[in-house]
Amino acid sequence: MGLGRLQRRITAIRSGREQGSIIPLLSVLAVVVIVLVIGGIDVTAAHLARMRLYDTADAVALNAADAIDTSAFYHGTMAEAVVVSTATVRTTAQTDLDRRTRPANVTAWVLTPTTGSPDGTTAVVSLRGTVELPIITPFLAAIGTQVQITVESRARSELQ
């Protein structure tokens, strides 16, 4: 039974009835490869934008951690780290962010409400960026959405 089927297949191939059956397969394979390449390009661009946002958030958090809250520092006891408040962290972070140039592919950025100091000595900077991806952004704009990436960085200035 299996041998007869194989012989019919060989006969069909030799007679030319199976000619051209590779074209639909190659077409489907080409579409799959194109989708994978496009996806790879956009995923890589999103990851690079995310890393650039992390770099910015780290730098802003380090500057905010050095922004001492003078009213708390001079009226309180000596702590192990620079005393910061949510207000000083937010003000310093916003000022620092306004001075910086946005990285490539980042069209806008804003501090999120979680930016501040949860414990009085740690500066937390949460940054949300709107990212423009090379290929998919026009399609997303057509449906009214954008790619947004949120990163968070923490810093603390130790006193010695």
Backbone torsions as a table, in degrees:
resi	resn	phi	psi	omega
1	MET	NA	-45.4	179.5
2	GLY	-69.9	-35.5	-179.6
3	LEU	-69.2	-39.3	178.6
4	GLY	-64.2	-38.3	179.0
5	ARG	-66.3	-41.3	177.6
6	LEU	-63.6	-41.4	179.1
7	GLN	-65.2	-39.5	176.6
8	ARG	-62.8	-38.7	179.4
9	ARG	-65.0	-45.1	179.0
10	ILE	-62.9	-41.3	178.5
11	THR	-63.7	-40.5	179.4
12	ALA	-64.8	-39.5	179.7
13	ILE	-66.9	-43.7	-179.2
14	ARG	-67.1	-31.8	-178.2
15	SER	-80.4	-10.0	176.3
16	GLY	90.9	4.7	-179.6
17	ARG	-72.5	-17.6	-179.5
18	GLU	-98.4	8.2	-176.9
19	GLN	-68.2	137.8	177.8
20	GLY	86.7	2.3	-178.1
21	SER	-76.2	-9.6	179.6
22	ILE	-81.6	-24.3	-176.4
23	ILE	-62.2	-47.3	177.2
24	PRO	-62.3	-36.6	179.0
25	LEU	-65.0	-44.6	179.0
26	LEU	-66.8	-33.9	177.9
27	SER	-64.3	-45.5	178.5
28	VAL	-64.5	-42.1	179.2
29	LEU	-63.4	-40.0	179.1
30	ALA	-63.7	-41.7	178.4
31	VAL	-62.9	-42.9	179.4
32	VAL	-62.7	-44.3	-179.8
33	VAL	-64.6	-42.1	179.2
34	ILE	-62.7	-43.4	178.6
35	VAL	-62.9	-41.1	178.7
36	LEU	-65.8	-40.5	179.1
37	VAL	-65.9	-46.8	178.7
38	ILE	-61.0	-44.9	178.0
39	GLY	-61.7	-41.1	179.3
40	GLY	-63.7	-39.5	179.0
41	ILE	-64.5	-47.0	-178.4
42	ASP	-69.1	-38.7	178.3
43	VAL	-64.7	-41.1	178.1
44	THR	-64.2	-43.1	178.3
45	ALA	-62.4	-40.6	178.9
46	ALA	-65.6	-40.6	179.8
47	HIS	-66.6	-41.4	177.9
48	LEU	-63.8	-41.5	177.3
49	ALA	-63.2	-39.8	178.3
50	ARG	-62.3	-42.8	179.4
51	MET	-65.9	-37.5	177.6
52	ARG	-67.3	-36.7	176.1
53	LEU	-66.8	-38.9	175.9
54	TYR	-61.4	-43.6	178.8
55	ASP	-58.9	-44.8	179.7
56	THR	-64.8	-45.3	-179.7
57	ALA	-62.4	-38.1	177.5
58	ASP	-62.8	-46.8	-179.4
59	ALA	-63.9	-42.8	-179.9
60	VAL	-66.6	-39.4	179.0
61	ALA	-65.4	-39.1	177.8
62	LEU	-63.5	-42.4	177.3
63	ASN	-65.9	-39.9	-179.8
64	ALA	-67.8	-31.8	179.6
65	ALA	-68.9	-23.0	178.0
66	ASP	-88.1	-7.1	-178.4
67	ALA	-82.7	93.1	-175.1
68	ILE	-70.0	140.0	174.1
69	ASP	-87.2	98.7	-172.1
70	THR	-61.6	-37.6	-178.7
71	SER	-65.8	-39.6	178.9
72	ALA	-75.0	-35.6	-176.5
73	PHE	-70.6	-46.2	-175.2
74	TYR	-81.4	-14.7	179.1
75	HIS	-107.6	1.4	-178.3
76	GLY	-116.2	-166.5	178.5
77	THR	-92.8	162.7	180.0
78	MET	-70.0	130.2	-179.3
79	ALA	-107.3	174.1	178.5
80	GLU	-80.7	-16.6	-178.8
81	ALA	-134.7	165.6	177.1
82	VAL	-60.1	132.5	-179.9
83	VAL	-82.1	121.0	178.9
84	VAL	-125.1	158.4	176.0
85	SER	-123.3	166.9	177.9
86	THR	-60.3	-39.0	-179.2
87	ALA	-64.3	-45.6	-179.1
88	THR	-68.4	-37.0	178.5
89	VAL	-64.8	-47.3	-178.8
90	ARG	-63.9	-44.4	-179.4
91	THR	-63.9	-47.9	-179.7
92	THR	-65.1	-41.7	-179.8
93	ALA	-64.8	-42.5	-179.7
94	GLN	-66.3	-42.1	177.8
95	THR	-62.2	-45.4	179.5
96	ASP	-64.3	-41.5	-179.5
97	LEU	-65.9	-37.7	179.5
98	ASP	-65.7	-28.0	-179.3
99	ARG	-81.3	-18.9	-174.8
100	ARG	-86.1	152.1	173.9
101	THR	-88.4	134.3	178.9
102	ARG	-66.1	142.2	177.9
103	PRO	-66.1	166.5	177.5
104	ALA	-58.8	142.2	178.6
105	ASN	72.3	-2.3	176.1
106	VAL	-100.1	111.9	-175.3
107	THR	-89.2	-21.6	178.9
108	ALA	-159.2	154.4	173.1
109	TRP	-148.9	155.2	-177.5
110	VAL	-153.2	147.6	173.6
111	LEU	-76.1	139.8	178.4
112	THR	-88.0	165.7	-179.1
113	PRO	-62.5	-17.6	-179.8
114	THR	-79.4	-2.8	176.2
115	THR	-68.6	130.4	-179.5
116	GLY	161.1	-152.0	179.5
117	SER	-131.8	109.7	-178.5
118	PRO	-73.8	-25.0	-174.1
119	ASP	-126.8	2.0	178.9
120	GLY	89.1	-7.1	177.8
121	THR	-130.7	-12.3	-179.0
122	THR	-109.8	131.7	175.6
123	ALA	-96.7	123.2	178.0
124	VAL	-111.8	121.8	178.4
125	VAL	-117.2	119.2	177.6
126	SER	-113.5	122.5	-172.4
127	LEU	-123.6	128.9	177.3
128	ARG	-111.9	124.9	-179.9
129	GLY	-117.3	142.4	172.7
130	THR	-93.9	123.6	-171.7
131	VAL	-111.3	137.7	176.3
132	GLU	-103.1	115.1	179.2
133	LEU	-90.9	146.8	-171.9
134	PRO	-60.9	-36.3	-171.3
135	ILE	-112.1	-42.3	-170.1
136	ILE	-87.3	-16.5	-176.6
137	THR	-56.7	-44.2	178.5
138	PRO	-61.4	-34.5	178.3
139	PHE	-70.0	-38.5	177.8
140	LEU	-68.4	-37.2	178.5
141	ALA	-64.5	-33.0	179.4
142	ALA	-64.8	-30.1	178.5
143	ILE	-98.8	3.5	173.7
144	GLY	81.3	33.0	178.0
145	THR	-132.7	165.3	-179.7
146	GLN	-136.0	162.6	175.0
147	VAL	-92.5	121.1	177.6
148	GLN	-121.0	136.3	179.7
149	ILE	-122.2	130.8	179.2
150	THR	-115.0	131.2	178.1
151	VAL	-127.0	157.6	179.2
152	GLU	-136.8	138.3	178.8
153	SER	-133.4	146.6	179.5
154	ARG	-124.3	142.1	177.4
155	ALA	-144.9	152.9	-179.8
156	ARG	-145.9	132.1	178.8
157	SER	-99.8	112.7	179.4
158	GLU	-79.1	141.5	174.3
159	LEU	-94.2	140.1	-179.1
160	GLN	-125.3	NA	NA
